[in-house]
Amino acid sequence: MAADEASPANSAEETLAEEAAREARPAAPENAAAALTRASAAYEYGDLNQMVDAARPVTEGLVPATPEQQTRALRLLGIGLFLTDRQAGAETAFKELLRRDPRARLNPTSTRPEVVAFFENLRRQGVRDPRRLIWNFVPPVGQFQNGDNTKGWIILGVGAAGLVAFVTSDLLLRSWQGEGSTFKGREDTAQAMKITNNWISTGVLAATYIYGVFDGLVGYGQPLDDSGVRVSLTAFPQGAGLGFAF
């Protein structure tokens, strides 16, 4: 008899608990824009659990979203999961973000340093370094593949100028040279050009090459920054070609 009397009371309590749970559970977002607005607002106010709950429907495809909205939701979801000590979930979200947008970054001015470091570590793990050590011995290709494009163009310009001066002087001397290695009354000028050709032009080319190799090896030891334009040289059986990555 006592059990029968307690049964309605227990049912009433369960009903109240379910209603309280429904009220506490956030309403499903109407669309992706609303979900992202709610997630961003929760992030600003420090309500990280609300941030995760708002971003998750977009990442899981429960509401229609554009690729840009899904990318933004993955970024917010990853940040929220990391800051609520759910690193496995954060790793999954960030890896999916990088799969969709390999050049994605977290804003270091609005994101905590430990989150940025975690994300950058995942990004480096998932990105294959396209550089090759051997190209550092072919200036300025090493500079271009390392992302040091300004240095690359300078080295290319200086090297080209030295090579043009060398070839021009040599051709001019050959055109002046007569029988018996004479220069038809231009001996003084020829001698000066020989000095320019043999020492100055050759020295410029040698110094440019040595600096280019040294600088290329130093740059090769640094992490590759893919945020700018990168130039690479690709070898083919019939020759080689320059490639530009934006």
C-alpha positions in Angstrom: 0.0 0.0 0.0 2.9 2.4 0.9 4.6 1.6 -2.4 1.4 2.5 -4.3 1.2 5.9 -2.5 4.8 6.7 -3.2 4.5 5.9 -6.9 2.6 9.0 -7.8 5.0 11.2 -5.8 8.0 9.7 -7.6 6.3 10.2 -11.0 5.7 13.9 -10.1 9.3 14.4 -9.0 10.6 12.8 -12.3 8.3 15.0 -14.3 9.5 18.1 -12.6 13.1 17.0 -13.0 12.6 16.5 -16.8 10.9 19.9 -17.1 13.8 21.5 -15.3 16.3 19.8 -17.5 14.4 21.0 -20.6 14.4 24.5 -19.3 18.2 24.4 -18.5 19.0 22.9 -22.0 19.7 25.7 -24.5 17.2 25.9 -27.3 18.3 24.6 -30.7 19.6 27.4 -32.9 17.4 28.5 -35.8 20.3 28.7 -38.2 24.1 28.7 -38.3 24.4 32.5 -38.0 22.4 32.5 -34.8 24.4 29.6 -33.4 27.7 31.4 -34.1 26.5 34.6 -32.6 25.5 32.8 -29.5 28.8 30.9 -29.3 30.8 34.1 -29.8 28.8 35.9 -27.1 29.3 33.0 -24.7 33.1 33.2 -25.5 33.2 36.9 -24.7 31.3 36.4 -21.4 33.4 33.4 -20.4 30.6 30.8 -20.6 32.7 28.1 -22.3 30.2 25.3 -21.9 27.5 27.4 -23.6 30.1 28.3 -26.3 30.6 24.6 -27.0 26.9 23.8 -27.0 26.2 26.6 -29.4 29.0 25.8 -31.9 28.5 22.0 -31.9 25.3 21.9 -34.0 27.0 23.7 -36.8 30.1 21.5 -36.8 27.9 18.3 -36.7 25.7 19.5 -39.6 22.5 19.7 -37.6 21.8 23.2 -39.1 22.6 24.3 -42.6 25.8 26.2 -42.8 28.3 27.5 -45.4 31.9 26.2 -45.4 33.0 29.5 -43.9 30.4 29.2 -41.0 31.5 25.6 -40.4 35.2 26.6 -40.3 34.3 29.4 -37.8 32.3 26.9 -35.7 35.1 24.4 -35.6 37.5 27.1 -34.4 35.1 28.1 -31.6 34.4 24.5 -30.7 38.1 23.6 -30.5 38.8 26.6 -28.3 35.9 25.9 -26.0 36.7 22.2 -25.7 40.4 22.9 -24.9 39.6 25.5 -22.2 37.1 23.0 -20.6 39.8 20.3 -20.3 38.5 18.2 -23.2 41.7 18.1 -25.2 40.8 15.0 -27.2 37.7 16.7 -28.5 39.7 19.9 -29.1 42.2 18.0 -31.1 39.5 16.4 -33.3 37.9 19.8 -33.9 41.2 21.5 -34.7 42.3 18.7 -37.1 39.0 19.0 -38.9 39.5 22.7 -39.1 42.9 22.2 -40.6 41.6 19.6 -43.0 39.1 22.1 -44.3 41.5 25.1 -44.2 45.2 24.1 -44.0 46.2 27.7 -43.6 43.9 28.5 -40.7 45.3 30.4 -37.7 44.1 31.4 -34.3 44.1 35.1 -33.4 46.8 35.4 -30.7 45.4 38.7 -29.5 42.0 37.2 -28.6 43.0 33.6 -27.9 44.9 32.3 -24.8 48.5 31.4 -25.5 48.2 27.8 -24.5 45.3 27.3 -27.0 47.4 28.9 -29.8 50.4 26.7 -28.9 48.2 23.6 -28.9 46.7 24.5 -32.3 50.1 25.4 -33.9 51.6 22.1 -32.7 48.7 20.2 -34.4 49.2 22.3 -37.5 52.9 21.6 -37.8 52.3 17.9 -37.3 49.8 17.8 -40.1 51.8 19.8 -42.7 54.5 18.2 -44.7 57.5 20.4 -45.2 57.7 20.8 -49.0 61.3 22.1 -48.9 64.4 20.2 -50.0 67.9 20.6 -48.5 69.7 20.4 -51.8 68.0 23.6 -53.2 69.8 25.7 -50.5 73.0 25.0 -52.6 71.4 26.7 -55.6 70.9 30.4 -54.6 68.4 32.0 -54.8 66.2 28.9 -55.0 66.9 28.2 -51.3 65.7 31.6 -50.3 62.5 31.3 -52.4 61.6 27.9 -50.9 62.3 29.1 -47.4 59.9 32.0 -47.9 62.7 34.7 -47.9 61.5 36.1 -51.2 63.1 39.6 -50.7 66.5 38.1 -50.1 65.9 35.8 -53.0 65.3 38.6 -55.5 68.3 40.6 -54.2 70.6 37.6 -54.5 69.2 36.9 -58.0 69.7 40.5 -59.0 73.2 40.8 -57.7 74.2 37.4 -59.2 72.7 38.3 -62.6 74.4 41.7 -62.6 77.8 40.0 -61.9 77.2 37.3 -64.5 76.2 39.9 -67.2 79.3 42.0 -66.4 81.5 38.9 -66.6 80.1 37.7 -69.9 80.0 41.2 -71.5 83.6 41.9 -70.6 84.8 38.5 -71.9 82.9 38.9 -75.2 84.3 42.4 -75.6 87.8 41.3 -75.0 87.5 38.5 -77.5 86.2 40.9 -80.1 89.3 43.2 -79.5 91.8 40.4 -79.5 93.9 40.1 -82.6 96.8 37.9 -83.7 99.4 37.2 -81.0 96.9 38.1 -78.2 97.2 41.8 -79.0 94.3 44.2 -78.6 94.9 46.7 -81.5 96.1 49.6 -79.4 93.6 48.9 -76.5 96.1 47.1 -74.3 95.5 49.4 -71.3 91.7 49.2 -71.6 91.9 45.5 -72.1 94.1 45.1 -69.1 91.6 47.0 -66.9 88.8 45.0 -68.2 90.7 41.8 -67.5 91.0 42.9 -63.9 87.3 43.7 -63.7 86.4 40.5 -65.4 88.8 38.2 -63.4 88.5 39.8 -60.0 85.6 42.0 -59.5 82.9 40.1 -61.4 84.2 36.7 -60.3 84.4 37.9 -56.7 80.9 39.3 -56.8 79.6 36.0 -58.1 81.5 33.9 -55.6 80.5 36.1 -52.6 76.9 36.0 -53.7 76.9 32.3 -54.0 78.6 31.7 -50.7 76.2 34.1 -48.9 73.3 32.6 -50.7 74.2 29.0 -49.6 74.8 30.1 -46.0 71.6 32.1 -45.7 69.6 29.3 -47.4 70.9 26.7 -44.8 70.0 29.1 -42.0 66.5 29.7 -43.3 66.0 26.0 -43.9 66.5 25.4 -40.2 63.6 27.8 -39.3 59.9 26.8 -39.4 58.3 27.5 -42.7 55.8 30.4 -42.6 53.1 29.8 -45.2 51.3 33.0 -44.8 52.9 34.8 -47.7 53.8 34.1 -51.3 56.3 31.2 -51.7 58.3 30.4 -54.8 59.6 26.9 -55.4 61.7 25.1 -58.1 60.5 21.8 -59.4 62.7 19.5 -61.5 61.2 17.6 -64.4 62.9 15.1 -66.8 62.8 17.8 -69.5 64.0 20.7 -67.3 62.8 22.7 -64.4 60.1 25.2 -63.5 59.3 27.8 -60.9 56.1 27.5 -58.9 54.3 30.2 -56.9 52.2 29.3 -53.8 49.8 32.0 -52.5 
